[in-house]
Amino acid sequence: MFRCIIICLIALFAGMATADARPRQIDATPFAHAPCSVLDNRPCTPYYCSVLNHGPCIPEIDYPYGENLQLTIEAVPPQDQAAKYQKPDHDLDTIGDLFAALRSCWSPPPADSAREGMQMSVRFSFRRSGEIIATPRLTYSTAGVSAETRAAYLKAINASLEACMPLKFTGGLGGALAGRPIAIRYVDNRELGKRSGTP
């Protein structure tokens, strides 16, 4: 009799645990990976699951870059960021290496065809080999600027990128970047003394 009561209690507790776990399902759709369990033979990287958490552990990864890679390049780099404007002396292996190489390529237009404070953004993608897939597409230009000034900046951007191509990617970075859109905002923060190219 006592044995029967113990078996019934065990079955009751097991049923309650199963019923409790069902309504607490976690939707893993927002994450790029499947949920892992504390019973897995490997940890949920880069964060570790805790045995004190209820339900499966889904680590929240702080991705440093979004799906659309975005970069700002200034004509005169800030003093504390001068190192970020030096081209790496090795094959590009990280996003930081890529950004440094793109920053080092930039040559703004000459002062007589430039405009102080001018901003222009372009968007393009790379092939696995380090070449640009197509001509960069203009996505933004400072308002109220003459067509000649816009053309001068776009010509300078295309010439700067062409002079750097092809970039030397490692196999891993080339595979990760192939076809992925990259948006670059160019900012002319030089003190030109006078505003040229205004309407």
Phi, psi and omega in degrees: 000313180297322178296322179294320179294319179296318179296320179294320178295319178297315179296322179295314179295321178296319178295321179294320180295319179292318180293327180289328183284330184297312183289348184261030178297141180252132178276114182272007183303318182294346183260156183271012183213163181279153178294149177244169183243155176293347179269356177295157181279001177224153180282161173283106183271150358275357179259148180264142177282156177247142178289348179273348178285143178267128179091180181292154180264124174242106182292142176261112185266130177276087180292127184287338182230145179282183179296326178258112182289129182233139184217139174249131179239124179258146180296321176243106184291148174300148183300323182282356180240018182300326180295333180285352181254014178255131182291132178298147181266023180218171176300140184289122185241345182227168176297322178300320176297317179300312181297320179296319179295318180293322177295319183292339181283336192291125172234108181292162179294160179300156186301327184289341177245011182259171178222127181297131180084003181297138175231141178212138180239141176229161181224137180199179178223159178255152166276167177301331182283352180098005177264155177282136184293315181213174178301132178305138182263129179290128180243341180202145174213145179305135181288152176077019180256143182293158180297326180295319180292317177300317181296322180296318180290318180296321177296318179295320179296311180298319180294320180295317180292319180296324180293335181269343187276150353277147174282149181264101178269149166287165181302319181294314181291320178301318178292324181287329184268340187306118178080357182278130184291139177235127179249127180240129175254120178263131181237122177267094182259021177288150173270100186271352179085318177219152178275118177252157178080010177284153184291000000 
